[in-house]
Amino acid sequence: MDPAVADIVMDPPLMNVEWVPIVLFISLALVAVLFFYFRFRTRREMQQTVRAALDKGAELSPELLQQLGEPQRPKNADMRRGIVGVFLGIAFGAFGVLLGEDDAVRPMLAIGAFPLLIGVAYLGLWKFRE
């Protein structure tokens, strides 16, 4: 095989390691932009609905406007977040143990402690709210 062709086959130009963080940050930015755009669009549509109702002469009570302005939170939202956090923390710890590397166990347990403790806090909030 020709050495120039071998270099292209073994190290394609677009497969450099430098692209990994670039793609990571671009995708995170894209997710954030889409989140804010859809939230903006939802609020704009709600305001258009309220304006159309007012133009037709409908009376809107302050309670109704308050309910329209705030998103409805599910009753068990804290419990769901707590369960996800606890099991995410357990998953990080199990991943560190299953790797079989002694150097990986402590860092993965430390990383898993954050979502685990946040999940426990959410479960506490859910329990005390009842």
N, CA, C and O atoms as a Tinker XYZ file with bonds, in Angstrom:
   520  protein
     1  N      0.855000   -1.178000    0.000000    73     2
     2  CA     0.000000    0.000000    0.000000    64     1     3
     3  C      0.895000    1.234000    0.000000    63     2     4     5
     4  O      1.927000    1.283000    0.669000    81     3
     5  N      0.473000    2.205000   -0.757000    73     3     6
     6  CA     1.214000    3.455000   -0.864000    64     5     7
     7  C      1.210000    4.162000    0.493000    63     6     8     9
     8  O      0.160000    4.208000    1.135000    81     7
     9  N      2.341000    4.718000    0.960000    73     7    10
    10  CA     2.374000    5.360000    2.290000    64     9    11
    11  C      1.409000    6.538000    2.420000    63    10    12    13
    12  O      0.872000    6.758000    3.505000    81    11
    13  N      1.174000    7.293000    1.363000    73    11    14
    14  CA     0.237000    8.422000    1.449000    64    13    15
    15  C     -1.191000    7.926000    1.646000    63    14    16    17
    16  O     -1.959000    8.500000    2.418000    81    15
    17  N     -1.532000    6.861000    0.945000    73    15    18
    18  CA    -2.871000    6.281000    1.094000    64    17    19
    19  C     -3.025000    5.669000    2.478000    63    18    20    21
    20  O     -4.089000    5.775000    3.087000    81    19
    21  N     -1.977000    5.032000    2.978000    73    19    22
    22  CA    -2.032000    4.413000    4.302000    64    21    23
    23  C     -2.255000    5.469000    5.383000    63    22    24    25
    24  O     -2.979000    5.215000    6.345000    81    23
    25  N     -1.641000    6.658000    5.242000    73    23    26
    26  CA    -1.845000    7.725000    6.221000    64    25    27
    27  C     -3.295000    8.201000    6.226000    63    26    28    29
    28  O     -3.856000    8.477000    7.287000    81    27
    29  N     -3.900000    8.297000    5.048000    73    27    30
    30  CA    -5.288000    8.753000    4.961000    64    29    31
    31  C     -6.230000    7.705000    5.537000    63    30    32    33
    32  O     -7.195000    8.043000    6.222000    81    31
    33  N     -5.951000    6.434000    5.260000    73    31    34
    34  CA    -6.815000    5.366000    5.761000    64    33    35
    35  C     -6.696000    5.242000    7.266000    63    34    36    37
    36  O     -7.702000    5.054000    7.949000    81    35
    37  N     -5.486000    5.345000    7.797000    73    35    38
    38  CA    -5.282000    5.154000    9.229000    64    37    39
    39  C     -5.700000    6.377000   10.055000    63    38    40    41
    40  O     -6.111000    6.236000   11.207000    81    39
    41  N     -5.597000    7.566000    9.474000    73    39    42
    42  CA    -5.934000    8.786000   10.188000    64    41    43
    43  C     -6.748000    9.706000    9.285000    63    42    44    45
    44  O     -6.216000   10.676000    8.747000    81    43
    45  N     -8.043000    9.406000    9.115000    73    43    46
    46  CA    -8.861000   10.271000    8.264000    64    45    47
    47  C     -8.898000   11.689000    8.835000    63    46    48    49
    48  O     -8.854000   11.863000   10.053000    81    47
    49  N     -8.979000   12.697000    7.975000    73    47    50
    50  CA    -8.912000   14.075000    8.457000    64    49    51
    51  C    -10.013000   14.461000    9.429000    63    50    52    53
    52  O     -9.759000   15.267000   10.324000    81    51
    53  N    -11.208000   13.936000    9.303000    73    51    54
    54  CA   -12.308000   14.326000   10.182000    64    53    55
    55  C    -12.402000   13.488000   11.448000    63    54    56    57
    56  O    -13.312000   13.700000   12.250000    81    55
    57  N    -11.509000   12.563000   11.647000    73    55    58
    58  CA   -11.568000   11.693000   12.817000    64    57    59
    59  C    -10.522000   12.071000   13.855000    63    58    60    61
    60  O    -10.109000   11.225000   14.648000    81    59
    61  N    -10.095000   13.304000   13.863000    73    59    62
    62  CA    -9.121000   13.749000   14.846000    64    61    63
    63  C     -9.761000   13.811000   16.218000    63    62    64    65
    64  O    -10.973000   13.983000   16.354000    81    63
    65  N     -8.927000   13.669000   17.223000    73    63    66
    66  CA    -9.411000   13.693000   18.600000    64    65    67
    67  C     -9.914000   15.084000   18.970000    63    66    68    69
    68  O    -10.730000   15.217000   19.882000    81    67
    69  N     -9.453000   16.105000   18.292000    73    67    70
    70  CA    -9.867000   17.468000   18.614000    64    69    71
    71  C    -11.354000   17.708000   18.368000    63    70    72    73
    72  O    -11.924000   18.635000   18.942000    81    71
    73  N    -11.980000   16.910000   17.545000    73    71    74
    74  CA   -13.396000   17.102000   17.227000    64    73    75
    75  C    -14.312000   16.676000   18.364000    63    74    76    77
    76  O    -15.445000   17.151000   18.444000    81    75
    77  N    -13.859000   15.805000   19.233000    73    75    78
    78  CA   -14.728000   15.286000   20.290000    64    77    79
    79  C    -15.228000   16.398000   21.211000    63    78    80    81
    80  O    -16.441000   16.500000   21.397000    81    79
    81  N    -14.375000   17.234000   21.798000    73    79    82
    82  CA   -14.922000   18.291000   22.665000    64    81    83
    83  C    -15.713000   19.341000   21.893000    63    82    84    85
    84  O    -16.661000   19.922000   22.419000    81    83
    85  N    -15.322000   19.581000   20.649000    73    83    86
    86  CA   -16.056000   20.564000   19.851000    64    85    87
    87  C    -17.492000   20.094000   19.629000    63    86    88    89
    88  O    -18.439000   20.858000   19.818000    81    87
    89  N    -17.643000   18.850000   19.231000    73    87    90
    90  CA   -18.990000   18.299000   19.002000    64    89    91
    91  C    -19.763000   18.237000   20.309000    63    90    92    93
    92  O    -20.967000   18.495000   20.323000    81    91
    93  N    -19.099000   17.900000   21.403000    73    91    94
    94  CA   -19.759000   17.840000   22.704000    64    93    95
    95  C    -20.345000   19.199000   23.079000    63    94    96    97
    96  O    -21.516000   19.285000   23.449000    81    95
    97  N    -19.554000   20.248000   22.988000    73    95    98
    98  CA   -20.043000   21.562000   23.390000    64    97    99
    99  C    -21.074000   22.117000   22.413000    63    98   100   101
   100  O    -21.999000   22.815000   22.827000    81    99
   101  N    -20.929000   21.822000   21.138000    73    99   102
   102  CA   -21.941000   22.262000   20.173000    64   101   103
   103  C    -23.269000   21.569000   20.449000    63   102   104   105
   104  O    -24.321000   22.205000   20.380000    81   103
   105  N    -23.236000   20.279000   20.760000    73   103   106
   106  CA   -24.484000   19.568000   21.033000    64   105   107
   107  C    -25.123000   20.050000   22.338000    63   106   108   109
   108  O    -26.347000   20.149000   22.417000    81   107
   109  N    -24.319000   20.351000   23.363000    73   107   110
   110  CA   -24.881000   20.897000   24.602000    64   109   111
   111  C    -25.516000   22.259000   24.359000    63   110   112   113
   112  O    -26.590000   22.551000   24.886000    81   111
   113  N    -24.857000   23.090000   23.563000    73   111   114
   114  CA   -25.415000   24.398000   23.240000    64   113   115
   115  C    -26.710000   24.257000   22.440000    63   114   116   117
   116  O    -27.661000   25.008000   22.655000    81   115
   117  N    -26.743000   23.305000   21.530000    73   115   118
   118  CA   -27.942000   23.081000   20.730000    64   117   119
   119  C    -29.115000   22.638000   21.600000    63   118   120   121
   120  O    -30.242000   23.091000   21.396000    81   119
   121  N    -28.862000   21.765000   22.558000    73   119   122
   122  CA   -29.926000   21.323000   23.468000    64   121   123
   123  C    -30.448000   22.511000   24.284000    63   122   124   125
   124  O    -31.658000   22.655000   24.464000    81   123
   125  N    -29.545000   23.357000   24.774000    73   123   126
   126  CA   -29.974000   24.519000   25.559000    64   125   127
   127  C    -30.789000   25.491000   24.706000    63   126   128   129
   128  O    -31.813000   26.004000   25.157000    81   127
   129  N    -30.340000   25.742000   23.482000    73   127   130
   130  CA   -31.060000   26.657000   22.593000    64   129   131
   131  C    -32.449000   26.115000   22.284000    63   130   132   133
   132  O    -33.427000   26.862000   22.308000    81   131
   133  N    -32.541000   24.827000   21.997000    73   131   134
   134  CA   -33.847000   24.240000   21.701000    64   133   135
   135  C    -34.773000   24.287000   22.911000    63   134   136   137
   136  O    -35.970000   24.530000   22.759000    81   135
   137  N    -34.244000   24.062000   24.100000    73   135   138
   138  CA   -35.050000   24.133000   25.314000    64   137   139
   139  C    -35.651000   25.526000   25.479000    63   138   140   141
   140  O    -36.852000   25.671000   25.704000    81   139
   141  N    -34.803000   26.549000   25.366000    73   139   142
   142  CA   -35.294000   27.910000   25.549000    64   141   143
   143  C    -36.236000   28.327000   24.426000    63   142   144   145
   144  O    -37.200000   29.055000   24.665000    81   143
   145  N    -35.967000   27.874000   23.210000    73   143   146
   146  CA   -36.844000   28.228000   22.096000    64   145   147
   147  C    -38.240000   27.654000   22.297000    63   146   148   149
   148  O    -39.228000   28.368000   22.124000    81   147
   149  N    -38.340000   26.377000   22.658000    73   147   150
   150  CA   -39.655000   25.760000   22.824000    64   149   151
   151  C    -40.389000   26.330000   24.037000    63   150   152   153
   152  O    -41.616000   26.428000   24.018000    81   151
   153  N    -39.667000   26.706000   25.083000    73   151   154
   154  CA   -40.315000   27.335000   26.221000    64   153   155
   155  C    -40.864000   28.707000   25.825000    63   154   156   157
   156  O    -41.972000   29.078000   26.212000    81   155
   157  N    -40.079000   29.451000   25.052000    73   155   158
   158  CA   -40.525000   30.755000   24.552000    64   157   159
   159  C    -41.760000   30.604000   23.675000    63   158   160   161
   160  O    -42.712000   31.374000   23.798000    81   159
   161  N    -41.745000   29.603000   22.784000    73   159   162
   162  CA   -42.861000   29.397000   21.867000    64   161   163
   163  C    -44.138000   29.037000   22.625000    63   162   164   165
   164  O    -45.223000   29.499000   22.273000    81   163
   165  N    -44.009000   28.221000   23.652000    73   163   166
   166  CA   -45.175000   27.841000   24.451000    64   165   167
   167  C    -45.772000   29.064000   25.144000    63   166   168   169
   168  O    -46.990000   29.241000   25.160000    81   167
   169  N    -44.923000   29.892000   25.707000    73   167   170
   170  CA   -45.429000   31.096000   26.378000    64   169   171
   171  C    -46.071000   32.055000   25.386000    63   170   172   173
   172  O    -47.097000   32.665000   25.690000    81   171
   173  N    -45.482000   32.194000   24.210000    73   171   174
   174  CA   -46.040000   33.092000   23.198000    64   173   175
   175  C    -47.417000   32.607000   22.755000    63   174   176   177
   176  O    -48.337000   33.411000   22.602000    81   175
   177  N    -47.568000   31.298000   22.549000    73   175   178
   178  CA   -48.865000   30.750000   22.149000    64   177   179
   179  C    -49.902000   30.954000   23.241000    63   178   180   181
   180  O    -51.066000   31.218000   22.939000    81   179
   181  N    -49.505000   30.837000   24.510000    73   179   182
   182  CA   -50.437000   31.047000   25.605000    64   181   183
   183  C    -50.880000   32.505000   25.647000    63   182   184   185
   184  O    -52.056000   32.788000   25.876000    81   183
   185  N    -49.953000   33.428000   25.430000    73   183   186
   186  CA   -50.320000   34.839000   25.416000    64   185   187
   187  C    -51.255000   35.159000   24.249000    63   186   188   189
   188  O    -52.171000   35.969000   24.392000    81   187
   189  N    -51.030000   34.536000   23.111000    73   187   190
   190  CA   -51.924000   34.753000   21.972000    64   189   191
   191  C    -53.328000   34.228000   22.272000    63   190   192   193
   192  O    -54.324000   34.826000   21.864000    81   191
   193  N    -53.395000   33.112000   22.983000    73   191   194
   194  CA   -54.693000   32.557000   23.360000    64   193   195
   195  C    -55.418000   33.502000   24.316000    63   194   196   197
   196  O    -56.618000   33.733000   24.168000    81   195
   197  N    -54.701000   34.044000   25.287000    73   195   198
   198  CA   -55.312000   34.980000   26.241000    64   197   199
   199  C    -55.778000   36.234000   25.508000    63   198   200   201
   200  O    -56.870000   36.734000   25.780000    81   199
   201  N    -54.976000   36.747000   24.594000    73   199   202
   202  CA   -55.372000   37.937000   23.828000    64   201   203
   203  C    -56.615000   37.667000   22.983000    63   202   204   205
   204  O    -57.512000   38.506000   22.901000    81   203
   205  N    -56.662000   36.490000   22.355000    73   203   206
   206  CA   -57.832000   36.151000   21.539000    64   205   207
   207  C    -59.082000   36.058000   22.412000    63   206   208   209
   208  O    -60.161000   36.485000   22.002000    81   207
   209  N    -58.938000   35.501000   23.612000    73   207   210
   210  CA   -60.084000   35.410000   24.521000    64   209   211
   211  C    -60.533000   36.798000   24.962000    63   210   212   213
   212  O    -61.731000   37.062000   25.060000    81   211
   213  N    -59.583000   37.678000   25.225000    73   211   214
   214  CA   -59.951000   39.042000   25.624000    64   213   215
   215  C    -60.584000   39.809000   24.473000    63   214   216   217
   216  O    -61.501000   40.601000   24.689000    81   215
   217  N    -60.108000   39.585000   23.261000    73   215   218
   218  CA   -60.695000   40.251000   22.093000    64   217   219
   219  C    -62.139000   39.816000   21.856000    63   218   220   221
   220  O    -62.949000   40.599000   21.360000    81   219
   221  N    -62.460000   38.580000   22.206000    73   219   222
   222  CA   -63.828000   38.077000   22.030000    64   221   223
   223  C    -64.726000   38.478000   23.186000    63   222   224   225
   224  O    -65.924000   38.196000   23.163000    81   223
   225  N    -64.167000   39.132000   24.199000    73   223   226
   226  CA   -64.982000   39.618000   25.305000    64   225   227
   227  C    -65.071000   38.676000   26.479000    63   226   228   229
   228  O    -65.876000   38.911000   27.381000    81   227
   229  N    -64.303000   37.649000   26.511000    73   227   230
   230  CA   -64.348000   36.717000   27.636000    64   229   231
   231  C    -63.647000   37.340000   28.835000    63   230   232   233
   232  O    -62.641000   38.038000   28.704000    81   231
   233  N    -64.205000   37.069000   29.996000    73   231   234
   234  CA   -63.596000   37.580000   31.222000    64   233   235
   235  C    -62.661000   36.511000   31.776000    63   234   236   237
   236  O    -63.027000   35.343000   31.904000    81   235
   237  N    -61.463000   36.935000   32.095000    73   235   238
   238  CA   -60.470000   36.020000   32.652000    64   237   239
   239  C    -60.220000   36.398000   34.107000    63   238   240   241
   240  O    -59.839000   37.528000   34.412000    81   239
   241  N    -60.436000   35.450000   34.986000    73   239   242
   242  CA   -60.219000   35.713000   36.402000    64   241   243
   243  C    -58.715000   35.701000   36.710000    63   242   244   245
   244  O    -57.937000   35.089000   35.978000    81   243
   245  N    -58.313000   36.369000   37.781000    73   243   246
   246  CA   -56.895000   36.353000   38.154000    64   245   247
   247  C    -56.389000   34.943000   38.476000    63   246   248   249
   248  O    -55.225000   34.625000   38.232000    81   247
   249  N    -57.273000   34.100000   39.028000    73   247   250
   250  CA   -56.871000   32.732000   39.338000    64   249   251
   251  C    -56.566000   31.946000   38.059000    63   250   252   253
   252  O    -55.610000   31.172000   38.008000    81   251
   253  N    -57.389000   32.156000   37.034000    73   251   254
   254  CA   -57.174000   31.475000   35.764000    64   253   255
   255  C    -55.868000   31.932000   35.125000    63   254   256   257
   256  O    -55.101000   31.117000   34.612000    81   255
   257  N    -55.619000   33.238000   35.160000    73   255   258
   258  CA   -54.365000   33.749000   34.602000    64   257   259
   259  C    -53.158000   33.220000   35.377000    63   258   260   261
   260  O    -52.113000   32.942000   34.788000    81   259
   261  N    -53.302000   33.083000   36.685000    73   259   262
   262  CA   -52.209000   32.536000   37.492000    64   261   263
   263  C    -51.942000   31.081000   37.120000    63   262   264   265
   264  O    -50.787000   30.666000   37.024000    81   263
   265  N    -52.999000   30.308000   36.910000    73   263   266
   266  CA   -52.827000   28.908000   36.529000    64   265   267
   267  C    -52.237000   28.781000   35.139000    63   266   268   269
   268  O    -51.449000   27.871000   34.884000    81   267
   269  N    -52.601000   29.670000   34.245000    73   267   270
   270  CA   -52.041000   29.625000   32.901000    64   269   271
   271  C    -50.567000   30.015000   32.890000    63   270   272   273
   272  O    -49.795000   29.513000   32.073000    81   271
   273  N    -50.174000   30.910000   33.798000    73   271   274
   274  CA   -48.799000   31.391000   33.811000    64   273   275
   275  C    -47.803000   30.426000   34.410000    63   274   276   277
   276  O    -46.618000   30.488000   34.085000    81   275
   277  N    -48.248000   29.545000   35.267000    73   275   278
   278  CA   -47.341000   28.615000   35.932000    64   277   279
   279  C    -47.546000   27.213000   35.380000    63   278   280   281
   280  O    -48.681000   26.749000   35.273000    81   279
   281  N    -46.470000   26.540000   35.032000    73   279   282
   282  CA   -46.627000   25.155000   34.584000    64   281   283
   283  C    -47.062000   24.264000   35.749000    63   282   284   285
   284  O    -46.618000   24.429000   36.885000    81   283
   285  N    -47.927000   23.334000   35.435000    73   283   286
   286  CA   -48.427000   22.420000   36.464000    64   285   287
   287  C    -47.347000   21.384000   36.791000    63   286   288   289
   288  O    -46.836000   20.704000   35.901000    81   287
   289  N    -47.018000   21.279000   38.050000    73   287   290
   290  CA   -46.020000   20.310000   38.501000    64   289   291
   291  C    -46.726000   19.042000   38.951000    63   290   292   293
   292  O    -47.667000   19.106000   39.742000    81   291
   293  N    -46.289000   17.899000   38.462000    73   291   294
   294  CA   -46.923000   16.662000   38.919000    64   293   295
   295  C    -46.769000   16.488000   40.434000    63   294   296   297
   296  O    -45.807000   16.963000   41.036000    81   295
   297  N    -47.732000   15.800000   41.023000    73   295   298
   298  CA   -47.748000   15.628000   42.478000    64   297   299
   299  C    -46.515000   14.880000   42.973000    63   298   300   301
   300  O    -45.968000   15.206000   44.027000    81   299
   301  N    -46.084000   13.888000   42.222000    73   299   302
   302  CA   -44.965000   13.051000   42.650000    64   301   303
   303  C    -43.660000   13.394000   41.936000    63   302   304   305
   304  O    -42.815000   12.518000   41.752000    81   303
   305  N    -43.481000   14.645000   41.533000    73   303   306
   306  CA   -42.270000   15.025000   40.791000    64   305   307
   307  C    -41.019000   14.839000   41.644000    63   306   308   309
   308  O    -39.995000   14.372000   41.145000    81   307
   309  N    -41.091000   15.202000   42.930000    73   307   310
   310  CA   -39.917000   15.039000   43.787000    64   309   311
   311  C    -39.578000   13.564000   43.990000    63   310   312   313
   312  O    -38.404000   13.200000   44.056000    81   311
   313  N    -40.603000   12.714000   44.087000    73   311   314
   314  CA   -40.339000   11.288000   44.247000    64   313   315
   315  C    -39.657000   10.728000   43.006000    63   314   316   317
   316  O    -38.716000    9.943000   43.115000    81   315
   317  N    -40.126000   11.127000   41.830000    73   315   318
   318  CA   -39.528000   10.634000   40.583000    64   317   319
   319  C    -38.078000   11.075000   40.465000    63   318   320   321
   320  O    -37.201000   10.275000   40.140000    81   319
   321  N    -37.832000   12.347000   40.730000    73   319   322
   322  CA   -36.458000   12.844000   40.668000    64   321   323
   323  C    -35.572000   12.149000   41.692000    63   322   324   325
   324  O    -34.413000   11.837000   41.415000    81   323
   325  N    -36.121000   11.910000   42.865000    73   323   326
   326  CA   -35.357000   11.229000   43.909000    64   325   327
   327  C    -34.982000    9.813000   43.524000    63   326   328   329
   328  O    -33.847000    9.385000   43.731000    81   327
   329  N    -35.931000    9.093000   42.966000    73   327   330
   330  CA   -35.657000    7.710000   42.559000    64   329   331
   331  C    -34.619000    7.679000   41.443000    63   330   332   333
   332  O    -33.710000    6.850000   41.461000    81   331
   333  N    -34.754000    8.581000   40.471000    73   331   334
   334  CA   -33.773000    8.629000   39.382000    64   333   335
   335  C    -32.394000    8.970000   39.929000    63   334   336   337
   336  O    -31.406000    8.358000   39.523000    81   335
   337  N    -32.306000    9.935000   40.842000    73   335   338
   338  CA   -31.018000   10.319000   41.421000    64   337   339
   339  C    -30.370000    9.189000   42.201000    63   338   340   341
   340  O    -29.172000    8.938000   42.066000    81   339
   341  N    -31.165000    8.507000   43.017000    73   339   342
   342  CA   -30.618000    7.402000   43.809000    64   341   343
   343  C    -30.086000    6.298000   42.902000    63   342   344   345
   344  O    -28.973000    5.810000   43.099000    81   343
   345  N    -30.867000    5.911000   41.924000    73   343   346
   346  CA   -30.422000    4.826000   41.058000    64   345   347
   347  C    -29.298000    5.245000   40.122000    63   346   348   349
   348  O    -28.489000    4.408000   39.722000    81   347
   349  N    -29.232000    6.523000   39.766000    73   347   350
   350  CA   -28.096000    7.004000   38.977000    64   349   351
   351  C    -26.815000    6.940000   39.804000    63   350   352   353
   352  O    -25.764000    6.546000   39.298000    81   351
   353  N    -26.903000    7.323000   41.065000    73   351   354
   354  CA   -25.744000    7.210000   41.952000    64   353   355
   355  C    -25.314000    5.772000   42.146000    63   354   356   357
   356  O    -24.119000    5.475000   42.140000    81   355
   357  N    -26.268000    4.878000   42.318000    73   355   358
   358  CA   -25.946000    3.451000   42.461000    64   357   359
   359  C    -25.325000    2.926000   41.175000    63   358   360   361
   360  O    -24.402000    2.112000   41.221000    81   359
   361  N    -25.819000    3.380000   40.033000    73   359   362
   362  CA   -25.276000    2.925000   38.750000    64   361   363
   363  C    -23.827000    3.365000   38.576000    63   362   364   365
   364  O    -23.000000    2.584000   38.108000    81   363
   365  N    -23.506000    4.607000   38.947000    73   363   366
   366  CA   -22.110000    5.051000   38.859000    64   365   367
   367  C    -21.214000    4.211000   39.751000    63   366   368   369
   368  O    -20.125000    3.808000   39.342000    81   367
   369  N    -21.669000    3.945000   40.971000    73   367   370
   370  CA   -20.878000    3.119000   41.878000    64   369   371
   371  C    -20.703000    1.707000   41.353000    63   370   372   373
   372  O    -19.605000    1.154000   41.420000    81   371
   373  N    -21.768000    1.115000   40.833000    73   371   374
   374  CA   -21.682000   -0.243000   40.284000    64   373   375
   375  C    -20.772000   -0.283000   39.064000    63   374   376   377
   376  O    -20.041000   -1.253000   38.865000    81   375
   377  N    -20.812000    0.759000   38.251000    73   375   378
   378  CA   -19.933000    0.823000   37.086000    64   377   379
   379  C    -18.474000    0.831000   37.508000    63   378   380   381
   380  O    -17.644000    0.156000   36.901000    81   379
   381  N    -18.161000    1.596000   38.550000    73   379   382
   382  CA   -16.786000    1.626000   39.045000    64   381   383
   383  C    -16.335000    0.277000   39.579000    63   382   384   385
   384  O    -15.197000   -0.139000   39.360000    81   383
   385  N    -17.235000   -0.406000   40.282000    73   383   386
   386  CA   -16.889000   -1.725000   40.820000    64   385   387
   387  C    -16.749000   -2.748000   39.699000    63   386   388   389
   388  O    -15.833000   -3.570000   39.720000    81   387
   389  N    -17.647000   -2.702000   38.725000    73   387   390
   390  CA   -17.623000   -3.684000   37.638000    64   389   391
   391  C    -16.464000   -3.480000   36.673000    63   390   392   393
   392  O    -16.111000   -4.403000   35.938000    81   391
   393  N    -15.868000   -2.302000   36.659000    73   391   394
   394  CA   -14.713000   -2.098000   35.791000    64   393   395
   395  C    -13.553000   -3.002000   36.186000    63   394   396   397
   396  O    -12.755000   -3.406000   35.341000    81   395
   397  N    -13.466000   -3.310000   37.452000    73   395   398
   398  CA   -12.422000   -4.202000   37.914000    64   397   399
   399  C    -11.082000   -3.521000   38.109000    63   398   400   401
   400  O    -10.095000   -4.188000   38.421000    81   399
   401  N    -11.023000   -2.238000   37.938000    73   399   402
   402  CA    -9.789000   -1.483000   38.134000    64   401   403
   403  C     -9.825000   -0.867000   39.526000    63   402   404   405
   404  O    -10.790000   -0.194000   39.887000    81   403
   405  N     -8.783000   -1.098000   40.299000    73   403   406
   406  CA    -8.751000   -0.534000   41.642000    64   405   407
   407  C     -8.720000    0.988000   41.617000    63   406   408   409
   408  O     -9.240000    1.634000   42.526000    81   407
   409  N     -8.121000    1.557000   40.598000    73   407   410
   410  CA    -8.047000    3.018000   40.501000    64   409   411
   411  C     -9.372000    3.647000   40.094000    63   410   412   413
   412  O     -9.538000    4.858000   40.238000    81   411
   413  N    -10.311000    2.869000   39.595000    73   411   414
   414  CA   -11.580000    3.423000   39.116000    64   413   415
   415  C    -12.678000    3.381000   40.169000    63   414   416   417
   416  O    -13.667000    4.104000   40.048000    81   415
   417  N    -12.532000    2.562000   41.187000    73   415   418
   418  CA   -13.630000    2.368000   42.141000    64   417   419
   419  C    -13.895000    3.634000   42.941000    63   418   420   421
   420  O    -15.034000    4.098000   42.993000    81   419
   421  N    -12.877000    4.200000   43.562000    73   419   422
   422  CA   -13.093000    5.378000   44.409000    64   421   423
   423  C    -13.611000    6.586000   43.628000    63   422   424   425
   424  O    -14.553000    7.233000   44.084000    81   423
   425  N    -13.027000    6.919000   42.457000    73   423   426
   426  CA   -13.582000    8.062000   41.726000    64   425   427
   427  C    -15.033000    7.853000   41.295000    63   426   428   429
   428  O    -15.837000    8.784000   41.362000    81   427
   429  N    -15.375000    6.648000   40.857000    73   427   430
   430  CA   -16.746000    6.408000   40.425000    64   429   431
   431  C    -17.717000    6.429000   41.611000    63   430   432   433
   432  O    -18.854000    6.879000   41.469000    81   431
   433  N    -17.282000    5.953000   42.760000    73   431   434
   434  CA   -18.121000    6.055000   43.957000    64   433   435
   435  C    -18.304000    7.515000   44.358000    63   434   436   437
   436  O    -19.387000    7.914000   44.788000    81   435
   437  N    -17.251000    8.308000   44.217000    73   435   438
   438  CA   -17.354000    9.735000   44.541000    64   437   439
   439  C    -18.283000   10.451000   43.570000    63   438   440   441
   440  O    -19.088000   11.288000   43.979000    81   439
   441  N    -18.173000   10.124000   42.280000    73   439   442
   442  CA   -19.065000   10.730000   41.291000    64   441   443
   443  C    -20.508000   10.298000   41.550000    63   442   444   445
   444  O    -21.427000   11.109000   41.440000    81   443
   445  N    -20.706000    9.042000   41.889000    73   443   446
   446  CA   -22.045000    8.532000   42.154000    64   445   447
   447  C    -22.655000    9.072000   43.434000    63   446   448   449
   448  O    -23.874000    9.039000   43.598000    81   447
   449  N    -21.819000    9.574000   44.352000    73   447   450
   450  CA   -22.347000   10.109000   45.607000    64   449   451
   451  C    -23.179000   11.372000   45.374000    63   450   452   453
   452  O    -24.140000   11.617000   46.104000    81   451
   453  N    -22.824000   12.175000   44.369000    73   451   454
   454  CA   -23.568000   13.412000   44.127000    64   453   455
   455  C    -25.019000   13.141000   43.724000    63   454   456   457
   456  O    -25.921000   13.636000   44.399000    81   455
   457  N    -25.290000   12.384000   42.661000    73   455   458
   458  CA   -26.703000   12.151000   42.337000    64   457   459
   459  C    -27.420000   11.325000   43.409000    63   458   460   461
   460  O    -28.626000   11.478000   43.607000    81   459
   461  N    -26.683000   10.451000   44.098000    73   459   462
   462  CA   -27.299000    9.659000   45.159000    64   461   463
   463  C    -27.812000   10.558000   46.276000    63   462   464   465
   464  O    -28.955000   10.414000   46.712000    81   463
   465  N    -26.982000   11.479000   46.740000    73   463   466
   466  CA   -27.390000   12.352000   47.835000    64   465   467
   467  C    -28.450000   13.354000   47.397000    63   466   468   469
   468  O    -29.338000   13.693000   48.179000    81   467
   469  N    -28.369000   13.827000   46.165000    73   467   470
   470  CA   -29.417000   14.716000   45.666000    64   469   471
   471  C    -30.733000   13.953000   45.566000    63   470   472   473
   472  O    -31.792000   14.501000   45.873000    81   471
   473  N    -30.675000   12.693000   45.138000    73   471   474
   474  CA   -31.878000   11.867000   45.090000    64   473   475
   475  C    -32.469000   11.629000   46.459000    63   474   476   477
   476  O    -33.689000   11.646000   46.623000    81   475
   477  N    -31.606000   11.404000   47.455000    73   475   478
   478  CA   -32.092000   11.227000   48.824000    64   477   479
   479  C    -32.749000   12.521000   49.313000    63   478   480   481
   480  O    -33.765000   12.471000   50.007000    81   479
   481  N    -32.185000   13.661000   48.963000    73   479   482
   482  CA   -32.786000   14.939000   49.359000    64   481   483
   483  C    -34.162000   15.118000   48.715000    63   482   484   485
   484  O    -35.100000   15.566000   49.373000    81   483
   485  N    -34.284000   14.770000   47.434000    73   483   486
   486  CA   -35.594000   14.874000   46.778000    64   485   487
   487  C    -36.605000   13.921000   47.419000    63   486   488   489
   488  O    -37.769000   14.281000   47.595000    81   487
   489  N    -36.173000   12.723000   47.764000    73   487   490
   490  CA   -37.089000   11.800000   48.437000    64   489   491
   491  C    -37.519000   12.344000   49.793000    63   490   492   493
   492  O    -38.669000   12.176000   50.199000    81   491
   493  N    -36.585000   13.004000   50.500000    73   491   494
   494  CA   -36.944000   13.641000   51.769000    64   493   495
   495  C    -37.950000   14.759000   51.571000    63   494   496   497
   496  O    -38.899000   14.881000   52.346000    81   495
   497  N    -37.755000   15.581000   50.540000    73   495   498
   498  CA   -38.717000   16.642000   50.249000    64   497   499
   499  C    -40.092000   16.069000   49.931000    63   498   500   501
   500  O    -41.110000   16.590000   50.386000    81   499
   501  N    -40.117000   14.996000   49.151000    73   499   502
   502  CA   -41.381000   14.374000   48.801000    64   501   503
   503  C    -42.084000   13.827000   50.039000    63   502   504   505
   504  O    -43.293000   13.990000   50.200000    81   503
   505  N    -41.311000   13.175000   50.915000    73   503   506
   506  CA   -41.909000   12.552000   52.097000    64   505   507
   507  C    -42.446000   13.610000   53.063000    63   506   508   509
   508  O    -43.528000   13.446000   53.628000    81   507
   509  N    -41.691000   14.691000   53.250000    73   507   510
   510  CA   -42.118000   15.693000   54.212000    64   509   511
   511  C    -43.205000   16.601000   53.671000    63   510   512   513
   512  O    -43.888000   17.268000   54.449000    81   511
   513  N    -43.384000   16.644000   52.361000    73   511   514
   514  CA   -44.427000   17.472000   51.761000    64   513   515
   515  C    -45.808000   16.864000   52.014000    63   514   516   517
   516  O    -46.799000   17.589000   52.101000    81   515
   517  N    -45.876000   15.551000   52.131000    73   515   518
   518  CA   -47.176000   14.885000   52.320000    64   517   519
   519  C    -47.820000   15.206000   53.630000    63   518   520
   520  O    -48.911000   14.716000   53.918000    81   519
